[in-house]
């Protein structure tokens, strides 16, 4: 009985230490909106109270393990050996999944994560400590068999997924899967049904890169969904049209479409570091702006939760197809990320404004917590391109909306980005985007970087947009023509 009591005491000490680590992390943390003692949010303060209570209870049980044994022993007799093994294995697995998929600030504190992982083993440790010797052996064998089965399942799953889903050449977080083909049977105004969406050997839309890479004029278009043109046939994207028109002047030209839906300036910067740095095209052509509207809209639109750019999470993600699949499912079913499907219904509607808008300041930068956040992001992209010997070229973002009476009476539907804090008209949305477009032009002018004010060149007309910002075939063709003319003149001037 003394051996059992000592084993129980050791298990309780592990619990005590784990609680101490979590409490230490909370004591040295501060919520972004402190309400309790000016330091913690209500949820964090409640968590601190719960952990402190558990710490006190655990400390008492360490001193008097017999009382705890007497209380818990009758419960253990009702737990099967299978359930006991599950109590040892399941909590750490569940915690790992939560830690990996939801990189919230608290779960990035090392002391808190270590404490939580230690605590996740406590149900199994305490259960094992209180079992008789014969049952300990049975439960241990069952736990080892369960671990072996789980490991074998993970290995088999990795093998199957690698056979079914080609590994990305670049950082897998970008989803650039090579040689994928999707038949698009779309139902969108201005878009022909029956298109093909395919990717090349690098996972870009467009032709495979030329073998004589250094002899070609190579361009990668970078942006979000308005660059990807996902619902347009491969040959009808504005990136493809640029390639066709440039080849009339310079036959050895290659344009790859690296557009990825929902990517904004910070993820474009990561794209430069992780993808463009490896292939080093001559030019990176950026269409940016609309996916950086989050700080203007605030609310859930200002919250970006994604995997850190480096560290153990990123290393695990890059090496495991199972984790990549889990993350993709989380983005779809939890975050509500859009999915490319075979059939798309037009969902864009002009909904009348039924409430008064808030009065806007003269300078819309005053709406932002960090007025220079966008300029700073653009400068970082420019610096990174320069460091890899890539010429950056930027284009401002065109949209359907404009500042006029019609759009002032239409509610802006930004659900795709999380929605605004208060009712907002489409005209106001266009004014906010105009601010970012002007910031882009100002930064490029100061940095000596070529910039095309595409937003001023594309008419605010439903002929060119099938929703508020995504282009019809006519819109993509017009963008391709304007951008290619701009690039031809730029290349002649710069002797590229």
GUTOR-677999 format. One record per residue (C-alpha): x negated, y negated, z negated; residue in three letters. Coordinates in steps of 0.001 Angstrom, whole numbers. Layout:
! residues N
c1 X	c2 Y	c3 Z	drenmi ALA
...
***
This chain:
! residues 496
c1 0	c2 0	c3 0	drenmi UNK
c1 -2936	c2 -2366	c3 -698	drenmi UNK
c1 -4233	c2 -1809	c3 2830	drenmi UNK
c1 -804	c2 -2652	c3 4229	drenmi UNK
c1 -599	c2 -5721	c3 2020	drenmi UNK
c1 -4039	c2 -6885	c3 3179	drenmi UNK
c1 -3102	c2 -6292	c3 6818	drenmi UNK
c1 57	c2 -8326	c3 6327	drenmi UNK
c1 -1941	c2 -11089	c3 4663	drenmi UNK
c1 -4334	c2 -11214	c3 7650	drenmi UNK
c1 -1380	c2 -11442	c3 10050	drenmi UNK
c1 129	c2 -14274	c3 8017	drenmi UNK
c1 -3217	c2 -16102	c3 8019	drenmi UNK
c1 -3196	c2 -15990	c3 11840	drenmi UNK
c1 284	c2 -17537	c3 11764	drenmi UNK
c1 -873	c2 -20164	c3 9252	drenmi UNK
c1 -3885	c2 -21155	c3 11370	drenmi UNK
c1 -1767	c2 -21370	c3 14531	drenmi UNK
c1 697	c2 -23675	c3 12778	drenmi UNK
c1 -2166	c2 -25827	c3 11512	drenmi UNK
c1 -3532	c2 -26229	c3 15028	drenmi UNK
c1 -135	c2 -27268	c3 16382	drenmi UNK
c1 399	c2 -29712	c3 13522	drenmi UNK
c1 -3061	c2 -31190	c3 14049	drenmi UNK
c1 -2217	c2 -31729	c3 17725	drenmi UNK
c1 1025	c2 -33500	c3 16822	drenmi UNK
c1 -660	c2 -35630	c3 14170	drenmi UNK
c1 -3194	c2 -36875	c3 16729	drenmi UNK
c1 -579	c2 -37435	c3 19446	drenmi UNK
c1 1730	c2 -40320	c3 20189	drenmi UNK
c1 4892	c2 -40206	c3 22309	drenmi UNK
c1 5272	c2 -42706	c3 25126	drenmi UNK
c1 8379	c2 -44079	c3 23403	drenmi UNK
c1 7770	c2 -43821	c3 19684	drenmi UNK
c1 10957	c2 -43949	c3 17576	drenmi UNK
c1 9928	c2 -42128	c3 14386	drenmi UNK
c1 7278	c2 -44087	c3 12458	drenmi UNK
c1 6619	c2 -45882	c3 15737	drenmi UNK
c1 4693	c2 -42822	c3 16924	drenmi UNK
c1 6918	c2 -39933	c3 17963	drenmi UNK
c1 10035	c2 -39384	c3 19952	drenmi UNK
c1 12892	c2 -37715	c3 18065	drenmi UNK
c1 12175	c2 -34336	c3 19687	drenmi UNK
c1 8472	c2 -34430	c3 18749	drenmi UNK
c1 9284	c2 -35524	c3 15190	drenmi UNK
c1 11792	c2 -32659	c3 14892	drenmi UNK
c1 9178	c2 -30213	c3 16151	drenmi UNK
c1 6705	c2 -31546	c3 13575	drenmi UNK
c1 9259	c2 -31043	c3 10773	drenmi UNK
c1 9999	c2 -27461	c3 11878	drenmi UNK
c1 6302	c2 -26570	c3 12110	drenmi UNK
c1 5596	c2 -28111	c3 8706	drenmi UNK
c1 8428	c2 -26092	c3 7161	drenmi UNK
c1 7110	c2 -22877	c3 8722	drenmi UNK
c1 3608	c2 -23725	c3 7471	drenmi UNK
c1 4815	c2 -24075	c3 3874	drenmi UNK
c1 6809	c2 -20827	c3 4064	drenmi UNK
c1 3859	c2 -18968	c3 5583	drenmi UNK
c1 1507	c2 -20298	c3 2874	drenmi UNK
c1 3830	c2 -18970	c3 160	drenmi UNK
c1 4007	c2 -15556	c3 1833	drenmi UNK
c1 197	c2 -15348	c3 2034	drenmi UNK
c1 40	c2 -15796	c3 -1732	drenmi UNK
c1 2929	c2 -13391	c3 -2355	drenmi UNK
c1 2986	c2 -10892	c3 552	drenmi UNK
c1 4920	c2 -8301	c3 -1492	drenmi UNK
c1 8003	c2 -10547	c3 -1569	drenmi UNK
c1 7835	c2 -10994	c3 2200	drenmi UNK
c1 7333	c2 -7238	c3 2629	drenmi UNK
c1 10432	c2 -6530	c3 530	drenmi UNK
c1 12513	c2 -8952	c3 2593	drenmi UNK
c1 11388	c2 -7887	c3 6061	drenmi UNK
c1 10960	c2 -4127	c3 5605	drenmi UNK
c1 14674	c2 -3217	c3 5921	drenmi UNK
c1 14821	c2 -5130	c3 9183	drenmi UNK
c1 11828	c2 -3267	c3 10629	drenmi UNK
c1 13503	c2 109	c3 10233	drenmi UNK
c1 16152	c2 -1047	c3 12724	drenmi UNK
c1 13558	c2 -1982	c3 15383	drenmi UNK
c1 12677	c2 738	c3 17875	drenmi UNK
c1 9087	c2 1507	c3 18836	drenmi UNK
c1 9778	c2 123	c3 22334	drenmi UNK
c1 11099	c2 -3125	c3 20883	drenmi UNK
c1 8056	c2 -3379	c3 18625	drenmi UNK
c1 5704	c2 -3070	c3 21605	drenmi UNK
c1 7797	c2 -5621	c3 23466	drenmi UNK
c1 7507	c2 -8059	c3 20543	drenmi UNK
c1 3730	c2 -7883	c3 20929	drenmi UNK
c1 3588	c2 -8337	c3 24698	drenmi UNK
c1 6626	c2 -10390	c3 25742	drenmi UNK
c1 6180	c2 -13656	c3 23731	drenmi UNK
c1 2640	c2 -14375	c3 25058	drenmi UNK
c1 3809	c2 -13684	c3 28623	drenmi UNK
c1 6824	c2 -15984	c3 28289	drenmi UNK
c1 4622	c2 -18682	c3 26773	drenmi UNK
c1 2073	c2 -18325	c3 29583	drenmi UNK
c1 4792	c2 -18790	c3 32202	drenmi UNK
c1 6113	c2 -21900	c3 30437	drenmi UNK
c1 2601	c2 -23308	c3 30013	drenmi UNK
c1 1783	c2 -22705	c3 33674	drenmi UNK
c1 4999	c2 -23952	c3 35269	drenmi UNK
c1 5700	c2 -26978	c3 33057	drenmi UNK
c1 2486	c2 -29009	c3 32636	drenmi UNK
c1 3998	c2 -31512	c3 30182	drenmi UNK
c1 1484	c2 -33623	c3 28203	drenmi UNK
c1 1877	c2 -31661	c3 24939	drenmi UNK
c1 1103	c2 -28374	c3 26706	drenmi UNK
c1 -2126	c2 -29901	c3 27992	drenmi UNK
c1 -3477	c2 -30533	c3 24497	drenmi UNK
c1 -6021	c2 -27776	c3 23857	drenmi UNK
c1 -5390	c2 -27480	c3 20106	drenmi UNK
c1 -1620	c2 -27250	c3 20625	drenmi UNK
c1 -1883	c2 -24636	c3 23377	drenmi UNK
c1 -4308	c2 -22489	c3 21361	drenmi UNK
c1 -2011	c2 -22735	c3 18352	drenmi UNK
c1 1072	c2 -21810	c3 20357	drenmi UNK
c1 -673	c2 -18815	c3 21942	drenmi UNK
c1 -1837	c2 -17585	c3 18542	drenmi UNK
c1 1689	c2 -18025	c3 17184	drenmi UNK
c1 3145	c2 -16048	c3 20104	drenmi UNK
c1 1323	c2 -12947	c3 18843	drenmi UNK
c1 2732	c2 -13302	c3 15315	drenmi UNK
c1 5940	c2 -11241	c3 15787	drenmi UNK
c1 3927	c2 -8266	c3 17025	drenmi UNK
c1 1185	c2 -8682	c3 14421	drenmi UNK
c1 3583	c2 -8907	c3 11474	drenmi UNK
c1 5674	c2 -6001	c3 12719	drenmi UNK
c1 2584	c2 -3861	c3 13220	drenmi UNK
c1 1195	c2 -4794	c3 9792	drenmi UNK
c1 4321	c2 -3581	c3 7970	drenmi UNK
c1 4673	c2 -217	c3 9716	drenmi UNK
c1 3519	c2 3002	c3 8080	drenmi UNK
c1 307	c2 4514	c3 9400	drenmi UNK
c1 1993	c2 7160	c3 11575	drenmi UNK
c1 4277	c2 4634	c3 13198	drenmi UNK
c1 1392	c2 2208	c3 13743	drenmi UNK
c1 -249	c2 4811	c3 15981	drenmi UNK
c1 2938	c2 5393	c3 17984	drenmi UNK
c1 3552	c2 1691	c3 18506	drenmi UNK
c1 -79	c2 1095	c3 19486	drenmi UNK
c1 79	c2 3822	c3 22145	drenmi UNK
c1 3353	c2 2409	c3 23457	drenmi UNK
c1 1889	c2 -1101	c3 23585	drenmi UNK
c1 -1167	c2 81	c3 25510	drenmi UNK
c1 1006	c2 1990	c3 27995	drenmi UNK
c1 3182	c2 -1087	c3 28467	drenmi UNK
c1 100	c2 -3248	c3 29060	drenmi UNK
c1 -1251	c2 -749	c3 31584	drenmi UNK
c1 2078	c2 -655	c3 33443	drenmi UNK
c1 2291	c2 -4432	c3 33469	drenmi UNK
c1 -1271	c2 -4790	c3 34775	drenmi UNK
c1 -649	c2 -2196	c3 37485	drenmi UNK
c1 2536	c2 -4012	c3 38498	drenmi UNK
c1 715	c2 -7346	c3 38749	drenmi UNK
c1 -2077	c2 -5824	c3 40861	drenmi UNK
c1 453	c2 -4117	c3 43152	drenmi UNK
c1 2457	c2 -7335	c3 43421	drenmi UNK
c1 -655	c2 -9289	c3 44430	drenmi UNK
c1 -1476	c2 -6710	c3 47113	drenmi UNK
c1 2047	c2 -6758	c3 48563	drenmi UNK
c1 2336	c2 -10576	c3 48525	drenmi UNK
c1 -1042	c2 -11005	c3 50202	drenmi UNK
c1 126	c2 -8632	c3 52946	drenmi UNK
c1 3458	c2 -10437	c3 53398	drenmi UNK
c1 2334	c2 -14051	c3 52850	drenmi UNK
c1 -928	c2 -15082	c3 54565	drenmi UNK
c1 -3306	c2 -16812	c3 52174	drenmi UNK
c1 -3764	c2 -20514	c3 52747	drenmi UNK
c1 -7236	c2 -21505	c3 53894	drenmi UNK
c1 -7053	c2 -24660	c3 51795	drenmi UNK
c1 -5753	c2 -25382	c3 48313	drenmi UNK
c1 -2549	c2 -23260	c3 48189	drenmi UNK
c1 -603	c2 -25992	c3 46401	drenmi UNK
c1 -108	c2 -27675	c3 49802	drenmi UNK
c1 1788	c2 -24687	c3 51200	drenmi UNK
c1 -187	c2 -24740	c3 54459	drenmi UNK
c1 514	c2 -21135	c3 55497	drenmi UNK
c1 -1105	c2 -20163	c3 58823	drenmi UNK
c1 800	c2 -18743	c3 61792	drenmi UNK
c1 4316	c2 -19197	c3 60418	drenmi UNK
c1 7284	c2 -19437	c3 62803	drenmi UNK
c1 10773	c2 -20663	c3 61850	drenmi UNK
c1 13701	c2 -20880	c3 64264	drenmi UNK
c1 15685	c2 -24052	c3 63566	drenmi UNK
c1 19399	c2 -24012	c3 64366	drenmi UNK
c1 20079	c2 -27511	c3 63122	drenmi UNK
c1 23268	c2 -29531	c3 63103	drenmi UNK
c1 21943	c2 -33075	c3 62937	drenmi UNK
c1 22809	c2 -36140	c3 65018	drenmi UNK
c1 20129	c2 -36854	c3 67596	drenmi UNK
c1 18404	c2 -33465	c3 67138	drenmi UNK
c1 18678	c2 -30596	c3 69650	drenmi UNK
c1 19636	c2 -27213	c3 68086	drenmi UNK
c1 17330	c2 -24271	c3 68639	drenmi UNK
c1 13959	c2 -25813	c3 67893	drenmi UNK
c1 10825	c2 -24013	c3 66706	drenmi UNK
c1 8764	c2 -24924	c3 63648	drenmi UNK
c1 5397	c2 -23186	c3 63760	drenmi UNK
c1 1989	c2 -23581	c3 62169	drenmi UNK
c1 -1507	c2 -23042	c3 63502	drenmi UNK
c1 -4457	c2 -21199	c3 61961	drenmi UNK
c1 -4869	c2 -23979	c3 59368	drenmi UNK
c1 -1191	c2 -24198	c3 58464	drenmi UNK
c1 -706	c2 -27519	c3 60320	drenmi UNK
c1 1989	c2 -28067	c3 62924	drenmi UNK
c1 390	c2 -28253	c3 66349	drenmi UNK
c1 -2155	c2 -26365	c3 68404	drenmi UNK
c1 -5012	c2 -24400	c3 66888	drenmi UNK
c1 -8092	c2 -26601	c3 66381	drenmi UNK
c1 -10471	c2 -26559	c3 69377	drenmi UNK
c1 -13595	c2 -24420	c3 69232	drenmi UNK
c1 -15642	c2 -27402	c3 70470	drenmi UNK
c1 -14542	c2 -29410	c3 67429	drenmi UNK
c1 -17407	c2 -31933	c3 67537	drenmi UNK
c1 -16768	c2 -32674	c3 71214	drenmi UNK
c1 -13087	c2 -33510	c3 70723	drenmi UNK
c1 -11427	c2 -36636	c3 69404	drenmi UNK
c1 -9751	c2 -35093	c3 66348	drenmi UNK
c1 -6855	c2 -36678	c3 64439	drenmi UNK
c1 -4808	c2 -35413	c3 61501	drenmi UNK
c1 -1504	c2 -37139	c3 60727	drenmi UNK
c1 -855	c2 -37364	c3 56990	drenmi UNK
c1 2431	c2 -38192	c3 55273	drenmi UNK
c1 5621	c2 -36798	c3 53825	drenmi UNK
c1 8710	c2 -35393	c3 55523	drenmi UNK
c1 8883	c2 -38330	c3 57954	drenmi UNK
c1 5515	c2 -37135	c3 59279	drenmi UNK
c1 6297	c2 -33421	c3 59145	drenmi UNK
c1 9471	c2 -33918	c3 61276	drenmi UNK
c1 10546	c2 -30489	c3 60022	drenmi UNK
c1 13872	c2 -30305	c3 61873	drenmi UNK
c1 12407	c2 -31305	c3 65218	drenmi UNK
c1 10885	c2 -28852	c3 67658	drenmi UNK
c1 7082	c2 -28631	c3 67598	drenmi UNK
c1 6744	c2 -30492	c3 70901	drenmi UNK
c1 9095	c2 -33311	c3 69842	drenmi UNK
c1 7345	c2 -34493	c3 66669	drenmi UNK
c1 5687	c2 -37899	c3 66872	drenmi UNK
c1 2324	c2 -36246	c3 66135	drenmi UNK
c1 2717	c2 -34037	c3 69218	drenmi UNK
c1 3764	c2 -37021	c3 71344	drenmi UNK
c1 653	c2 -38930	c3 70233	drenmi UNK
c1 -1499	c2 -35988	c3 71328	drenmi UNK
c1 177	c2 -35804	c3 74754	drenmi UNK
c1 -198	c2 -39530	c3 75403	drenmi UNK
c1 -3803	c2 -39729	c3 74163	drenmi UNK
c1 -4771	c2 -36822	c3 76423	drenmi UNK
c1 -3751	c2 -38933	c3 79406	drenmi UNK
c1 -6642	c2 -41232	c3 78472	drenmi UNK
c1 -8962	c2 -38774	c3 76738	drenmi UNK
c1 -8181	c2 -35140	c3 77696	drenmi UNK
c1 -10300	c2 -33737	c3 74852	drenmi UNK
c1 -7991	c2 -34943	c3 72076	drenmi UNK
c1 -6477	c2 -32812	c3 69310	drenmi UNK
c1 -3812	c2 -33954	c3 66835	drenmi UNK
c1 -2819	c2 -31808	c3 63870	drenmi UNK
c1 323	c2 -32557	c3 61854	drenmi UNK
c1 -489	c2 -32383	c3 58141	drenmi UNK
c1 2793	c2 -33878	c3 56931	drenmi UNK
c1 4132	c2 -32298	c3 53728	drenmi UNK
c1 7599	c2 -33225	c3 52385	drenmi UNK
c1 7694	c2 -35349	c3 49217	drenmi UNK
c1 3982	c2 -36086	c3 49319	drenmi UNK
c1 3142	c2 -39622	c3 48228	drenmi UNK
c1 -51	c2 -41673	c3 48126	drenmi UNK
c1 -1556	c2 -39799	c3 45173	drenmi UNK
c1 -1014	c2 -36393	c3 46820	drenmi UNK
c1 -2310	c2 -37793	c3 50117	drenmi UNK
c1 -5458	c2 -38643	c3 48204	drenmi UNK
c1 -5663	c2 -35046	c3 46987	drenmi UNK
c1 -5058	c2 -33876	c3 50569	drenmi UNK
c1 -8067	c2 -35892	c3 51692	drenmi UNK
c1 -10250	c2 -34322	c3 48991	drenmi UNK
c1 -9049	c2 -30733	c3 49351	drenmi UNK
c1 -8268	c2 -30431	c3 53086	drenmi UNK
c1 -9687	c2 -33217	c3 55222	drenmi UNK
c1 -13023	c2 -33057	c3 53420	drenmi UNK
c1 -13438	c2 -29499	c3 54737	drenmi UNK
c1 -12521	c2 -30078	c3 58378	drenmi UNK
c1 -13669	c2 -33724	c3 58720	drenmi UNK
c1 -11501	c2 -35028	c3 61569	drenmi UNK
c1 -12528	c2 -38253	c3 63272	drenmi UNK
c1 -9329	c2 -40043	c3 62215	drenmi UNK
c1 -6701	c2 -39612	c3 59496	drenmi UNK
c1 -3450	c2 -41356	c3 60488	drenmi UNK
c1 -1266	c2 -42082	c3 57421	drenmi UNK
c1 2468	c2 -42840	c3 57424	drenmi UNK
c1 3118	c2 -43828	c3 53808	drenmi UNK
c1 5517	c2 -45737	c3 51601	drenmi UNK
c1 8927	c2 -44198	c3 51053	drenmi UNK
c1 7752	c2 -41394	c3 48730	drenmi UNK
c1 6054	c2 -44003	c3 46544	drenmi UNK
c1 9368	c2 -45666	c3 45684	drenmi UNK
c1 9723	c2 -43758	c3 42386	drenmi UNK
c1 8385	c2 -46518	c3 40095	drenmi UNK
c1 10892	c2 -48952	c3 41657	drenmi UNK
c1 13809	c2 -46598	c3 41085	drenmi UNK
c1 12571	c2 -45462	c3 37657	drenmi UNK
c1 14774	c2 -42945	c3 35837	drenmi UNK
c1 13973	c2 -39375	c3 36859	drenmi UNK
c1 12482	c2 -40707	c3 40105	drenmi UNK
c1 9545	c2 -42136	c3 38181	drenmi UNK
c1 8733	c2 -38786	c3 36558	drenmi UNK
c1 6345	c2 -36635	c3 38539	drenmi UNK
c1 5628	c2 -33217	c3 37058	drenmi UNK
c1 3141	c2 -31167	c3 39042	drenmi UNK
c1 138	c2 -29001	c3 38469	drenmi UNK
c1 -3037	c2 -30828	c3 37422	drenmi UNK
c1 -5526	c2 -31362	c3 40248	drenmi UNK
c1 -8218	c2 -29363	c3 38443	drenmi UNK
c1 -8740	c2 -27121	c3 35444	drenmi UNK
c1 -7701	c2 -23598	c3 34509	drenmi UNK
c1 -4143	c2 -23961	c3 35854	drenmi UNK
c1 -5414	c2 -24936	c3 39286	drenmi UNK
c1 -7999	c2 -22107	c3 39274	drenmi UNK
c1 -5339	c2 -19518	c3 38371	drenmi UNK
c1 -2951	c2 -20923	c3 40957	drenmi UNK
c1 -5570	c2 -20749	c3 43707	drenmi UNK
c1 -6312	c2 -17076	c3 42976	drenmi UNK
c1 -2864	c2 -15591	c3 42321	drenmi UNK
c1 -119	c2 -15135	c3 44897	drenmi UNK
c1 2329	c2 -14212	c3 42119	drenmi UNK
c1 1738	c2 -17536	c3 40377	drenmi UNK
c1 2103	c2 -19358	c3 43694	drenmi UNK
c1 5451	c2 -17631	c3 44275	drenmi UNK
c1 6589	c2 -18414	c3 40723	drenmi UNK
c1 5657	c2 -22076	c3 41179	drenmi UNK
c1 7493	c2 -22237	c3 44509	drenmi UNK
c1 10636	c2 -20729	c3 42952	drenmi UNK
c1 10403	c2 -23223	c3 40094	drenmi UNK
c1 10136	c2 -26138	c3 42535	drenmi UNK
c1 13217	c2 -24901	c3 44408	drenmi UNK
c1 15530	c2 -23757	c3 41611	drenmi UNK
c1 14441	c2 -26025	c3 38753	drenmi UNK
c1 13115	c2 -29161	c3 40445	drenmi UNK
c1 15583	c2 -28984	c3 43336	drenmi UNK
c1 12985	c2 -29348	c3 46088	drenmi UNK
c1 14491	c2 -29158	c3 49609	drenmi UNK
c1 14073	c2 -25949	c3 51591	drenmi UNK
c1 13656	c2 -25600	c3 55334	drenmi UNK
c1 16501	c2 -23386	c3 56522	drenmi UNK
c1 17807	c2 -22057	c3 59802	drenmi UNK
c1 20906	c2 -24206	c3 59589	drenmi UNK
c1 21152	c2 -27784	c3 58346	drenmi UNK
c1 24350	c2 -29792	c3 57930	drenmi UNK
c1 24331	c2 -33582	c3 58194	drenmi UNK
c1 24752	c2 -34919	c3 54658	drenmi UNK
c1 24008	c2 -38615	c3 55138	drenmi UNK
c1 27041	c2 -40801	c3 54502	drenmi UNK
c1 27485	c2 -44527	c3 54055	drenmi UNK
c1 29084	c2 -44807	c3 50610	drenmi UNK
c1 30469	c2 -48256	c3 49699	drenmi UNK
c1 29046	c2 -50116	c3 46700	drenmi UNK
c1 31616	c2 -50021	c3 43878	drenmi UNK
c1 29567	c2 -51837	c3 41235	drenmi UNK
c1 27553	c2 -55007	c3 40949	drenmi UNK
c1 23796	c2 -54776	c3 41363	drenmi UNK
c1 21377	c2 -56139	c3 38816	drenmi UNK
c1 19925	c2 -59543	c3 39713	drenmi UNK
c1 16550	c2 -59129	c3 41389	drenmi UNK
c1 13500	c2 -61231	c3 40492	drenmi UNK
c1 11924	c2 -63446	c3 43133	drenmi UNK
c1 8881	c2 -61186	c3 43184	drenmi UNK
c1 9971	c2 -57521	c3 43213	drenmi UNK
c1 6586	c2 -56541	c3 41775	drenmi UNK
c1 8040	c2 -57755	c3 38460	drenmi UNK
c1 10273	c2 -54652	c3 38466	drenmi UNK
c1 7214	c2 -52411	c3 38157	drenmi UNK
c1 5403	c2 -51442	c3 34970	drenmi UNK
c1 2184	c2 -51420	c3 37041	drenmi UNK
c1 2574	c2 -53992	c3 39844	drenmi UNK
c1 -652	c2 -52907	c3 41563	drenmi UNK
c1 -116	c2 -49161	c3 41383	drenmi UNK
c1 466	c2 -48776	c3 45144	drenmi UNK
c1 -2468	c2 -50943	c3 46215	drenmi UNK
c1 -4710	c2 -48938	c3 43897	drenmi UNK
c1 -3572	c2 -45664	c3 45441	drenmi UNK
c1 -4174	c2 -46929	c3 48982	drenmi UNK
c1 -7657	c2 -48156	c3 48077	drenmi UNK
c1 -8479	c2 -44721	c3 46654	drenmi UNK
c1 -7398	c2 -43043	c3 49897	drenmi UNK
c1 -9569	c2 -45450	c3 51884	drenmi UNK
c1 -12588	c2 -44857	c3 49640	drenmi UNK
c1 -12223	c2 -41090	c3 49846	drenmi UNK
c1 -11863	c2 -41103	c3 53628	drenmi UNK
c1 -14977	c2 -43241	c3 53918	drenmi UNK
c1 -16934	c2 -40926	c3 51624	drenmi UNK
c1 -16235	c2 -38011	c3 54011	drenmi UNK
c1 -16961	c2 -39969	c3 57179	drenmi UNK
c1 -13289	c2 -40086	c3 58237	drenmi UNK
c1 -11732	c2 -43193	c3 59788	drenmi UNK
c1 -8421	c2 -43967	c3 58033	drenmi UNK
c1 -5604	c2 -45642	c3 59961	drenmi UNK
c1 -2316	c2 -46570	c3 58281	drenmi UNK
c1 1262	c2 -47169	c3 59416	drenmi UNK
c1 4012	c2 -48859	c3 57426	drenmi UNK
c1 7197	c2 -46888	c3 56755	drenmi UNK
c1 10284	c2 -47587	c3 58929	drenmi UNK
c1 13791	c2 -46752	c3 57664	drenmi UNK
c1 17374	c2 -47169	c3 58796	drenmi UNK
c1 18237	c2 -49741	c3 56111	drenmi UNK
c1 17582	c2 -53472	c3 56373	drenmi UNK
c1 18446	c2 -56537	c3 54370	drenmi UNK
c1 21773	c2 -57649	c3 55844	drenmi UNK
c1 25439	c2 -57921	c3 54851	drenmi UNK
c1 26326	c2 -54453	c3 56093	drenmi UNK
c1 23725	c2 -52633	c3 54013	drenmi UNK
c1 24339	c2 -54840	c3 50971	drenmi UNK
c1 27800	c2 -53265	c3 50824	drenmi UNK
c1 26431	c2 -49685	c3 51097	drenmi UNK
c1 25117	c2 -47740	c3 48119	drenmi UNK
c1 21608	c2 -46372	c3 48530	drenmi UNK
c1 21593	c2 -42583	c3 48157	drenmi UNK
c1 18146	c2 -41733	c3 46780	drenmi UNK
c1 19136	c2 -38429	c3 45155	drenmi UNK
c1 16274	c2 -36800	c3 47073	drenmi UNK
c1 13898	c2 -38874	c3 44926	drenmi UNK
c1 15787	c2 -38632	c3 41651	drenmi UNK
c1 18121	c2 -41610	c3 41920	drenmi UNK
c1 17933	c2 -45139	c3 40601	drenmi UNK
c1 18580	c2 -46229	c3 37015	drenmi UNK
c1 21477	c2 -48459	c3 38094	drenmi UNK
c1 23595	c2 -48887	c3 41255	drenmi UNK
c1 21475	c2 -50073	c3 44145	drenmi UNK
c1 22429	c2 -51149	c3 47637	drenmi UNK
c1 20682	c2 -49903	c3 50739	drenmi UNK
c1 19595	c2 -53495	c3 51410	drenmi UNK
c1 17806	c2 -53652	c3 48041	drenmi UNK
c1 16082	c2 -50353	c3 48785	drenmi UNK
c1 14820	c2 -51814	c3 52052	drenmi UNK
c1 13497	c2 -54897	c3 50237	drenmi UNK
c1 11607	c2 -52694	c3 47781	drenmi UNK
c1 10077	c2 -50697	c3 50614	drenmi UNK
c1 9156	c2 -53978	c3 52335	drenmi UNK
c1 7105	c2 -54834	c3 49238	drenmi UNK
c1 5126	c2 -51585	c3 49536	drenmi UNK
c1 4687	c2 -52061	c3 53275	drenmi UNK
c1 3337	c2 -55568	c3 52705	drenmi UNK
c1 1018	c2 -54279	c3 49959	drenmi UNK
c1 -307	c2 -51710	c3 52428	drenmi UNK
c1 -1006	c2 -54358	c3 55058	drenmi UNK
c1 -2706	c2 -56625	c3 52507	drenmi UNK
c1 -5007	c2 -53860	c3 51232	drenmi UNK
c1 -5926	c2 -52696	c3 54742	drenmi UNK
c1 -6651	c2 -56276	c3 55817	drenmi UNK
c1 -8942	c2 -56845	c3 52825	drenmi UNK
c1 -10686	c2 -53492	c3 53352	drenmi UNK
c1 -11067	c2 -53954	c3 57119	drenmi UNK
c1 -8903	c2 -50909	c3 57888	drenmi UNK
c1 -6642	c2 -50654	c3 60951	drenmi UNK
c1 -2944	c2 -50817	c3 60085	drenmi UNK
c1 95	c2 -50641	c3 62360	drenmi UNK
c1 3217	c2 -52394	c3 61064	drenmi UNK
c1 5428	c2 -49628	c3 62408	drenmi UNK
c1 8348	c2 -50705	c3 60208	drenmi UNK
c1 8711	c2 -53929	c3 62208	drenmi UNK
c1 8582	c2 -52040	c3 65519	drenmi UNK
c1 11356	c2 -49471	c3 64976	drenmi UNK
c1 14952	c2 -50774	c3 65243	drenmi UNK
c1 17260	c2 -50150	c3 62266	drenmi UNK
c1 19550	c2 -48062	c3 64425	drenmi UNK
c1 21276	c2 -44688	c3 64025	drenmi UNK
c1 19886	c2 -43725	c3 67434	drenmi UNK
c1 16475	c2 -43408	c3 65773	drenmi UNK
c1 17389	c2 -41992	c3 62335	drenmi UNK
c1 19652	c2 -39058	c3 61457	drenmi UNK
c1 19739	c2 -40221	c3 57829	drenmi UNK
c1 18252	c2 -43133	c3 55916	drenmi UNK
c1 14650	c2 -42442	c3 56947	drenmi UNK
c1 14169	c2 -39200	c3 58912	drenmi UNK
c1 13815	c2 -39594	c3 62653	drenmi UNK
c1 15885	c2 -38249	c3 65479	drenmi UNK
c1 14125	c2 -37015	c3 68605	drenmi UNK
c1 14454	c2 -40525	c3 70063	drenmi UNK
c1 12982	c2 -42005	c3 66875	drenmi UNK
c1 10007	c2 -39627	c3 66886	drenmi UNK
c1 9405	c2 -40366	c3 70574	drenmi UNK
c1 9430	c2 -44107	c3 69951	drenmi UNK
c1 7039	c2 -43733	c3 66991	drenmi UNK
c1 4736	c2 -41566	c3 69110	drenmi UNK
c1 4685	c2 -44103	c3 71935	drenmi UNK
c1 4040	c2 -47117	c3 69691	drenmi UNK
c1 1410	c2 -45325	c3 67601	drenmi UNK
c1 -433	c2 -43905	c3 70619	drenmi UNK
c1 -599	c2 -47328	c3 72299	drenmi UNK
c1 -1976	c2 -48769	c3 69055	drenmi UNK
c1 -4572	c2 -45988	c3 68767	drenmi UNK
c1 -5683	c2 -46275	c3 72400	drenmi UNK
c1 -6328	c2 -49984	c3 71945	drenmi UNK
c1 -8050	c2 -49342	c3 68590	drenmi UNK
c1 -10313	c2 -46626	c3 69996	drenmi UNK
c1 -11312	c2 -48807	c3 72934	drenmi UNK
c1 -12100	c2 -51681	c3 70600	drenmi UNK
c1 -14014	c2 -49511	c3 68117	drenmi UNK
c1 -15605	c2 -47376	c3 70889	drenmi UNK
c1 -14471	c2 -44135	c3 69269	drenmi UNK
***
